[in-house]
Amino acid sequence: MKFKDVVFDMCGITGFVAFNAGIEAKYVKAMNDQIKHRGPDDEGYYILDADDVELVLGGVDTKYTLDGLAYLPKETINNYANSKVKLAFGHRRLSILDLSTLGHQPMSMDNGNYWITYNGEVYNYIEIKQELEDLGYRFISNTDTEVILTAYKEWGKECLSKFNGMFALIIYDKTKNQLFVARDRFGVKPLYYFYDRVGIYFASEIKQFTVLPDWQAKLNHKSAYDFLVHGVTDHTNETLFKEVLQLRGGEFLTINLAELKPDNINPARWYDLVPVDYLKSYGQACTDFKNLFLNAVEIRLRAEVKVGSCLSGGLDSSAIVCVINEILTSEQEQCQQTVFSACSQHKQFNEREYIDIVVEKTDSTPYYCYPEWDNLFNINETLTWYQDEPFGSTSVYAQWSVFELAKNKGVSVMLDGQGADEQLAGYQSLYFQTYLNGLLHSGKLIKFGTELKLFNKLHKYNMMSAIVRSLLSFFPINFIVKLGKCLGRKTYNTNWISDKLLSKNKLVKIDLINKNVKSVSYTQLMQSNLPMLLHFEDRNSMAHSIESRVPFIDYRLVELIYSMPTQYKINNGVTKRVLRDGLSGILPDKIKNRMSKLGFATPEEIWLRSQPEIFRNKLLQSIEYSKGILNKEQVLILFDEIVSGKTKFDFWIWRVINFGTWMKVYNIQL
């Protein structure tokens, strides 16, 4: 689908503001150069030097022009490399619609009173633009960037609630002498900040800080513990790098430059997910879901470059591909979809059967990759560098392989199904148990028994374990943790972690303590699972200069589903009900009625058991790289128990391997 009169770009951003004398401009350029992969098509800089002289500059990738617009550069930043900077914006551009220089950033308006560097897309900017034109504003470009900046001028912080899209932005407001910094509702696009004695730095990726003169990568012990023991990242505003923080999804910062101090950096929330009672029938809910989902997909098809989709064969990605086919058919578009899938030589991890059903239904052009363990270790350091932080499963490698394949086929935009599981109770073991807990706490004993039997029949869910878990959910959390073995949970022996990392504030997994589906869904969407998955998605896609769009995280859709009664999402042993029934006739029946779930998984356990010595050697290397964080003797004992079958397989092995790799790649100090 082509929309020729609009300008969308995906990109990376850099920002800096000084406490005192500032830094040399060359460091701003170096930060920007670190993310060329996010925007290979153009670069730009706005700089306020130590003498309050404004400089609008470019670089080797800038599309220079004779146009007289104030935000278009005429000379290179290299001419000012040693100039002291008190405020600076940098930008890298990946052009998705229209390569016009009118979309160059950093962009300004109102005689330079407002400057912006921005990463993302606001899909409804045409409607916002019309609203602003009705108020008397006039525009010189067809970019969403100019609309965002104008919306900020008109409505201030409240402009954020009007945006439907994904974004991370920094605005310099001269009229108020302040910086306005914000991130989209769910954190689809990243934004980090770090400060030292010189000033505050903002970045799309953590690696941008590594070029700073006073930078030293230090380990955040608490976050490292959370990752190694529980396999989680992005669950707080902290990162695994000490002193590197992230603005969370739905947060903003207002920084008064006249009173700039580190203790004045206080993020606040501009968005939260608040339920509204949905009182319509289930049938109407299916219709509402269908209509809104179709629109969420349709507005994410806007591009003048090749658009493809990730297709795992599961319900979520299949829904996107089938809906695209529905849209193209209804609009009589002649273009053929392109889909990309990760498959496996091992039958139990291969979803080719389901992928091919969708391909046949939609007449798509499919491409397949088969990620294997040997290439994983060949690219592990590269993949870890692009991810910024360690990752807990080789499924990230499978996703990387899909984006790599798409890049090789010339695709610049991909649609993906992130966010559906968190909304629609898609994680079976977690949501089955939570749903059962809620029924028991509500006194619905007959329904509890009925659902328990159906979960067992349809999914082989362990009935006795489920009953014990539900009964224990009535007890305080400390009691539950002590009786974890009774629930069949993995009991972590942390002897393999040195005392350097032991934390007094240890995480407790939510599957034992939440008593209703809505609370778990909120936690997963706003605090835990989704932020982590979006991190992986962003780094994997942008490493290949591909923009990833996630229609399930259209905030209108999220709010609709979140407000629906639980039984519209999970009932009679079936998850994602409103999706399955809402897209009836669009999804092939075999996909619609599918109860198994895999995703872009890898046969990690098979790889381990077939190549134990290779994995053991990788563990030994990581133990060395960990600088004493990992206890060699205890790690190897646990590894040998897993290989021999004495202990159940656990993704812990990969976490240890990748953690050590990360410490090596970023030269992490304790």
Secondary structure, 3 states (H helix, E strand, C coil): CCCCCCECEEEEEEEEEECCCCEEHHHHHHHHHCCHHHCECEEEEEEEECCCCEEEEECCCCCCCCCCCCCCCCEEHHHHCCCEEEEEEEEEEEECCCCCHHHCCCEEECCCCEEEEEEEEECCHHHHHHHHHHCCCCCCCCEHHHHHHHHHHHHHHHHHHHCCEEEEEEEEECCCCEEEEEECCCCCCCCEEEECCCEEEEECCHHHHHHCCCCCCEECHHHHHHHHHHCCCCCCCECCECCCEECCCCEEEEEEHHHCCHHHCCCEECCCCCCCCCCCCHHHHHHHHHHHHHHHHHHHHCCCCCEEEECCCCHHHHHHHHHHHHHHHHCCCCCCCEEEEECCCCHHHCCHHHHHHHHHHHCCEEEEECCCHHHHHHHHHHHHHHHCCCCCCCHHHHHHHHHHHHHHCCCCEEECCCCHHHHHCCCHHHHHHHHHHHHHHCCCHHHHHHHHHHHHHHHCCCHHHHHHHHHHCCCCHHHHHHCHHHHCCCCCCHHHECCCCCCCCCCCCHHHCCCCHHHHHHHHHHCCHHHHHHHHHHHHHHCCCCEEECHHHCHHHHHHHHHCCHHHCEECCEECHHHHHHCECCECHHHHCCCCCCCCCCCHHHHHHHCHHHHHHHHHHHHHHCCCCECHHHHHHHHHHHHHCCCCCCCHHHHHHHHHHHHHHCCCEC
